[in-house]
Amino acid sequence: MPHLVHPEFPAFIEGLQALGYENGRTMNVLMRSAGSKLDQLPGLAAELVREKVDVIVAINTPGARAAISATKEIPIVMGIVGDPIATGFVGNLARPGGNVTGVSNMSGELAAKQYRF
């Protein structure tokens, strides 16, 4: 299986290495990016499904949407997404269910809860 390491995500690879994974030896990282051409995301997600990857890491809301539409079987870890409940990505933050988990940047709602004047 080919492996590509995207230069914009060294911390992701470094984090996996800190856990004992070695790209090209104990894991293969396939990175795909549509750049600003978001209409390419469904095709890229479908490509990862055809490659039978073990997990899909979706970095933003459009990427997560494409991955979720492409598979209900492969685990999806999403990051830097808006409200995952409002988008329909998960039904519950505490127990997302299905094959989707991750983090959200619901900063507006959280900021209102953190600051009291």
N, C-alpha and C positions, 0 to 999 in steps of 0.2 A: 504494500500500500504506500503511495507517495506521501510525503509529508512536506508541508510548507510552513514556515514560521513567519508571520507577519511582523515586520519591524516595529509597528506601532504598539504592540502588546508584549513587550519584554517582561513586564511584571507578572503577567499571567503565566508565562513559561517559567519564570524564576520561582513563582509560588508552587508550581507543580514539581519543579526540581527539588525545592525544599522539603517536599513530601516524599521524595525518593524516586520520582518518575524521571526518566531520561528520554527526551525526544529522539526518536529514531531507534531506540533500543527497547524500552519498556512501554513506550506509547508512541503513537504517531499523531501529530497535530495537523489537521487539515484546516487551513484558514481560507475563508472566502470573504470577499468584500465587494459590494456593489458600488462603492464610492458614493457619489451623489445620484446614481441611477437606481432609485428605489424600485423601479419596475422590474429590475433584474433579480430582486430578492427571492421571489417564489421559485424561480429556476435554480438559483444557488441552493436553496433549502432542499429542493427535490434532488439535486445532485448529491448532497450529503446523505439523504435517505437512501439513494441508490448505492452509495458507497458502504452502506450498512455500518455507519459510525456507532460508537457506543453511547455517545452523549453529544448534544448540540448546545453550544454556548451562544446565546443571542445577545448582542451588546446593546441593542436599542429597541424601541417599541416596534418600528416597522420590521426589524429582523425577527423579533419574537413572534409577531403576527404571521410572518411567512413560515417560520419553523413550525408553529402550532398548526397551521393549515396543512403543512406537508406530512405530519406524522402524529399519531396518537400513541405510538409504541415507544419510540426512542425518547429517553429522558431529555428534557430541555431545561437549561439553567439560563434564566434571563437576568440581565443587568441593565441599569440605566433606562428603565421603562417608566412610563407615567403610572397612572392608577391601574393596577392589574385587574381590579374588580370591575371598574367602569369599562375597561376595554374588553372584558369577557375572558381574559386569559386564565383567571382563577375565580373560584366561587367564594373563597374565604382566605384571608391572609394567614391565619394561624394554621390552617390545614388546606393547602391549595388543592390537593387531590390530583387525580390524573397523572400526567407525565410532566407537569410544569412546576418549577420552583424558582426561587431566585430572590433578587432584591429590587426595590422600587425607589424612585426618586420623587416620592410624593411630598416634596419639600414644602409646598404651600400649606397643605393640611397639617403637616407635622409642625411647622413653624408656629402656626396659630396655637397649637397645643403646648408648645414649649415656652412661650413668652406670655407673661401675665403683667398687665400694667395696672 
